[in-house]
């Protein structure tokens, strides 16, 4: 049943249970979500908590914005 919820084969699930380091990071993450323990991964993916990323985004903002004016009708 757990293998179906994770979408992996039984062999991969058994390797996960044994702690095999060759199992991809997505499998343990999905296992934690399936067990209701996925909150730490949600915090990792929260862009609002990435202070460095927010600072980099703020640096990319234009310093001065010019408004396009409509040409005058003469």
Biotite code that builds the C-alpha atoms (Angstrom):
import biotite.structure as struc

atoms = struc.array([
    struc.Atom([0.000, 0.000, 0.000], chain_id="A", res_id=1, res_name="UNK", atom_name="CA", element="C"),
    struc.Atom([2.779, 2.456, 0.843], chain_id="A", res_id=2, res_name="UNK", atom_name="CA", element="C"),
    struc.Atom([4.527, 1.716, -2.451], chain_id="A", res_id=3, res_name="UNK", atom_name="CA", element="C"),
    struc.Atom([1.350, 2.716, -4.305], chain_id="A", res_id=4, res_name="UNK", atom_name="CA", element="C"),
    struc.Atom([1.088, 5.959, -2.359], chain_id="A", res_id=5, res_name="UNK", atom_name="CA", element="C"),
    struc.Atom([4.717, 6.779, -3.125], chain_id="A", res_id=6, res_name="UNK", atom_name="CA", element="C"),
    struc.Atom([4.562, 5.619, -6.725], chain_id="A", res_id=7, res_name="UNK", atom_name="CA", element="C"),
    struc.Atom([7.687, 3.465, -6.415], chain_id="A", res_id=8, res_name="UNK", atom_name="CA", element="C"),
    struc.Atom([8.479, -0.213, -6.788], chain_id="A", res_id=9, res_name="UNK", atom_name="CA", element="C"),
    struc.Atom([8.654, -2.558, -3.820], chain_id="A", res_id=10, res_name="UNK", atom_name="CA", element="C"),
    struc.Atom([12.432, -2.857, -4.287], chain_id="A", res_id=11, res_name="UNK", atom_name="CA", element="C"),
    struc.Atom([12.852, 0.915, -4.076], chain_id="A", res_id=12, res_name="UNK", atom_name="CA", element="C"),
    struc.Atom([10.671, 1.051, -0.977], chain_id="A", res_id=13, res_name="UNK", atom_name="CA", element="C"),
    struc.Atom([12.734, -1.670, 0.691], chain_id="A", res_id=14, res_name="UNK", atom_name="CA", element="C"),
    struc.Atom([15.922, 0.238, -0.144], chain_id="A", res_id=15, res_name="UNK", atom_name="CA", element="C"),
    struc.Atom([14.347, 3.321, 1.420], chain_id="A", res_id=16, res_name="UNK", atom_name="CA", element="C"),
    struc.Atom([13.540, 1.425, 4.613], chain_id="A", res_id=17, res_name="UNK", atom_name="CA", element="C"),
    struc.Atom([17.106, 0.124, 4.816], chain_id="A", res_id=18, res_name="UNK", atom_name="CA", element="C"),
    struc.Atom([18.491, 3.636, 4.462], chain_id="A", res_id=19, res_name="UNK", atom_name="CA", element="C"),
    struc.Atom([20.169, 3.049, 1.124], chain_id="A", res_id=20, res_name="UNK", atom_name="CA", element="C"),
    struc.Atom([21.837, 6.304, 0.033], chain_id="A", res_id=21, res_name="UNK", atom_name="CA", element="C"),
    struc.Atom([21.229, 5.580, -3.658], chain_id="A", res_id=22, res_name="UNK", atom_name="CA", element="C"),
    struc.Atom([17.492, 6.239, -3.293], chain_id="A", res_id=23, res_name="UNK", atom_name="CA", element="C"),
    struc.Atom([16.605, 9.594, -4.863], chain_id="A", res_id=24, res_name="UNK", atom_name="CA", element="C"),
    struc.Atom([15.706, 12.475, -2.544], chain_id="A", res_id=25, res_name="UNK", atom_name="CA", element="C"),
    struc.Atom([12.156, 12.545, -3.885], chain_id="A", res_id=26, res_name="UNK", atom_name="CA", element="C"),
    struc.Atom([11.307, 9.132, -2.458], chain_id="A", res_id=27, res_name="UNK", atom_name="CA", element="C"),
    struc.Atom([11.979, 10.003, 1.217], chain_id="A", res_id=28, res_name="UNK", atom_name="CA", element="C"),
    struc.Atom([10.270, 13.359, 0.665], chain_id="A", res_id=29, res_name="UNK", atom_name="CA", element="C"),
    struc.Atom([7.159, 11.652, -0.701], chain_id="A", res_id=30, res_name="UNK", atom_name="CA", element="C"),
    struc.Atom([7.274, 9.180, 2.202], chain_id="A", res_id=31, res_name="UNK", atom_name="CA", element="C"),
    struc.Atom([7.297, 12.038, 4.695], chain_id="A", res_id=32, res_name="UNK", atom_name="CA", element="C"),
    struc.Atom([4.355, 13.703, 2.942], chain_id="A", res_id=33, res_name="UNK", atom_name="CA", element="C"),
    struc.Atom([2.459, 10.400, 2.873], chain_id="A", res_id=34, res_name="UNK", atom_name="CA", element="C"),
    struc.Atom([3.007, 10.032, 6.613], chain_id="A", res_id=35, res_name="UNK", atom_name="CA", element="C"),
    struc.Atom([1.940, 13.614, 7.309], chain_id="A", res_id=36, res_name="UNK", atom_name="CA", element="C"),
    struc.Atom([5.450, 14.758, 8.219], chain_id="A", res_id=37, res_name="UNK", atom_name="CA", element="C"),
    struc.Atom([6.234, 16.892, 5.169], chain_id="A", res_id=38, res_name="UNK", atom_name="CA", element="C"),
    struc.Atom([6.183, 20.305, 6.883], chain_id="A", res_id=39, res_name="UNK", atom_name="CA", element="C"),
    struc.Atom([9.992, 20.755, 6.789], chain_id="A", res_id=40, res_name="UNK", atom_name="CA", element="C"),
    struc.Atom([9.955, 20.382, 2.998], chain_id="A", res_id=41, res_name="UNK", atom_name="CA", element="C"),
    struc.Atom([7.179, 22.943, 2.702], chain_id="A", res_id=42, res_name="UNK", atom_name="CA", element="C"),
    struc.Atom([9.333, 25.425, 4.613], chain_id="A", res_id=43, res_name="UNK", atom_name="CA", element="C"),
    struc.Atom([12.289, 24.724, 2.309], chain_id="A", res_id=44, res_name="UNK", atom_name="CA", element="C"),
    struc.Atom([10.223, 25.514, -0.761], chain_id="A", res_id=45, res_name="UNK", atom_name="CA", element="C"),
    struc.Atom([8.667, 28.698, 0.653], chain_id="A", res_id=46, res_name="UNK", atom_name="CA", element="C"),
    struc.Atom([10.024, 31.593, -1.410], chain_id="A", res_id=47, res_name="UNK", atom_name="CA", element="C"),
    struc.Atom([8.925, 34.081, 1.256], chain_id="A", res_id=48, res_name="UNK", atom_name="CA", element="C"),
    struc.Atom([11.467, 32.623, 3.694], chain_id="A", res_id=49, res_name="UNK", atom_name="CA", element="C"),
    struc.Atom([14.409, 32.828, 1.285], chain_id="A", res_id=50, res_name="UNK", atom_name="CA", element="C"),
    struc.Atom([16.036, 36.027, 2.512], chain_id="A", res_id=51, res_name="UNK", atom_name="CA", element="C"),
    struc.Atom([18.982, 35.837, 0.094], chain_id="A", res_id=52, res_name="UNK", atom_name="CA", element="C"),
    struc.Atom([16.681, 35.264, -2.857], chain_id="A", res_id=53, res_name="UNK", atom_name="CA", element="C"),
    struc.Atom([14.457, 38.156, -1.836], chain_id="A", res_id=54, res_name="UNK", atom_name="CA", element="C"),
    struc.Atom([17.486, 40.446, -1.612], chain_id="A", res_id=55, res_name="UNK", atom_name="CA", element="C"),
    struc.Atom([18.657, 39.366, -5.072], chain_id="A", res_id=56, res_name="UNK", atom_name="CA", element="C"),
    struc.Atom([15.188, 40.038, -6.480], chain_id="A", res_id=57, res_name="UNK", atom_name="CA", element="C"),
    struc.Atom([15.150, 43.492, -4.890], chain_id="A", res_id=58, res_name="UNK", atom_name="CA", element="C"),
    struc.Atom([18.526, 44.302, -6.483], chain_id="A", res_id=59, res_name="UNK", atom_name="CA", element="C"),
    struc.Atom([17.164, 43.430, -9.931], chain_id="A", res_id=60, res_name="UNK", atom_name="CA", element="C"),
    struc.Atom([14.309, 45.917, -9.677], chain_id="A", res_id=61, res_name="UNK", atom_name="CA", element="C"),
    struc.Atom([14.743, 49.026, -11.810], chain_id="A", res_id=62, res_name="UNK", atom_name="CA", element="C"),
    struc.Atom([15.948, 52.038, -9.863], chain_id="A", res_id=63, res_name="UNK", atom_name="CA", element="C"),
    struc.Atom([13.830, 54.465, -11.821], chain_id="A", res_id=64, res_name="UNK", atom_name="CA", element="C"),
    struc.Atom([10.703, 53.843, -13.792], chain_id="A", res_id=65, res_name="UNK", atom_name="CA", element="C"),
    struc.Atom([9.721, 56.183, -16.613], chain_id="A", res_id=66, res_name="UNK", atom_name="CA", element="C"),
    struc.Atom([6.117, 56.467, -17.608], chain_id="A", res_id=67, res_name="UNK", atom_name="CA", element="C"),
    struc.Atom([5.501, 56.514, -21.355], chain_id="A", res_id=68, res_name="UNK", atom_name="CA", element="C"),
    struc.Atom([3.708, 59.653, -22.394], chain_id="A", res_id=69, res_name="UNK", atom_name="CA", element="C"),
    struc.Atom([1.184, 59.794, -25.148], chain_id="A", res_id=70, res_name="UNK", atom_name="CA", element="C"),
    struc.Atom([2.260, 62.012, -28.038], chain_id="A", res_id=71, res_name="UNK", atom_name="CA", element="C"),
    struc.Atom([0.474, 65.324, -28.150], chain_id="A", res_id=72, res_name="UNK", atom_name="CA", element="C"),
    struc.Atom([-2.018, 65.837, -30.914], chain_id="A", res_id=73, res_name="UNK", atom_name="CA", element="C"),
    struc.Atom([-1.125, 68.936, -32.918], chain_id="A", res_id=74, res_name="UNK", atom_name="CA", element="C"),
])
